[in-house]
């Protein structure tokens, strides 16, 4: 993932965490043990976005960077299947699978898109600025 002037924290994934090999751009949180957990719903408040995962799915000492919501800069986030049309300035929230989608109602926005994409597919990545 290309990141523009954004500080990151390197953390191990929580024990038994799966799906980490393709977690680039996924929202995540840091658990009580200081480990990364991929957000898989739209109710968990994320701490940031995953960058540079090791690609060792469920392996011991598997780790990645997390770009915290409070940090500014351009990052890529993964879009959900129900993301909807995205244009520059579109606010993004969490979909039911924990990926990003366009805000449609009173959902909490975690990012602002800086990419135009009319019909995104699940897992597509776009440039955005994190907000939180």
N, C-alpha and C positions, 0 to 999 in steps of 0.2 A: 504494500500500500504506500502510496506517496503521501507524505504529510508535510505541510508547510509551516515551519516554525512553531511546532507544537510539542511541549514537553510531555513525556510519558512516564508511566511507572511500569516496571517489569514484575509480573506476578505469575505464580504457578496456578494452574487450574485446580479446582477442588477435586479431591479424590473421586475417581469414577466418572468425572464429567465427560460426556460423549459429545460428538459433533464439533469438537474443537479444530479438526483439520480444515474445516470450511467456515471458520468463525470470523474471518477477516471482515470488518465492517459491522459486526453484530453488536448490539447493545449488551452490556454486562454490568454486574455489580461485584463488589468485593465483600466476601462473607466475613463472619466474626473471626475466622482464622487467618484473614488476610489473603485468601485465595479467590481467583476469578470464578464466577458462575455466569454462564450465558443466560440472558433474560429470555424466557420462552412464553411470555404472556403479556397482556397490556395493562396489568395492574401493579407490577413490580417497578419501583422507581430505580432506574439505572444510575450507576455512578459514572459511566462513560462508554466508550466504543473500543472494541478490540482491534489491535493492529499487530502485524508481524507474528502470528501464531507459529509455533514450532511445526505443526502439521503431524504431530504424533498422537493421534486420537486415543484418548483414555490411557496413555502411557504414563509411567511414573515420571515425575519431574517435568511434565509437559507444561510449557509456559507461553505467555504472550505479553505484549504491551497493552496497557489500557490508557486511552486518552480521556482524561477526566472532563466532565461536562463543563466545569468551571474554566477550562483552558480554551483560549481562543485559537483560531487558525482554521485552515481548511482540512477536512478529513473526509474519507469516503464511508458511507453507511450502506448497508444492504437494505433493499426494498422488499416489502412483502408482496404476496400475490394480489392483495387487495389495495395496493398503494394508490391507485388512481393516477390521473394525469398530474405531472409535476412540472412546475415552471419556476424560473428564477424568483426567489422570495417566498416560495410556498413553505409554510410551517409544517414540520413533520412531527408526528407522535408515534406511539407504539401500536402495532397491529396485534391481533390475538396470538401471533407466533413470536412476538418480541422484535420483529423487524420493523423498519420505518414505513409509514404511510402518510398521506396528506391528511392534515387535520380537517375534519368535516363537521365537528360540533364543538362540544366543550372539553375535548381531550386536552391533556397537558402536552404542550410542544416542547421537544428536546433538541430540535435542530431547525435550521433554515436552509432550504435547498438553493444551490447555485448552478443548477443543471436543468435543462428542458428535456423532458421525456414524456411522450404522449401515452404510450402503452407499455409500462415496465413489466417485466416478468419477475417472479420470485427469485431473489438472490442478486438481481441487478444492483450495481453499486453506483452511487452518485456523489458528487461533491456537495458538501454542506458546511455550515458553521454550527458548532454545538452551542446550545443555550441551556441554561439551567439555573 
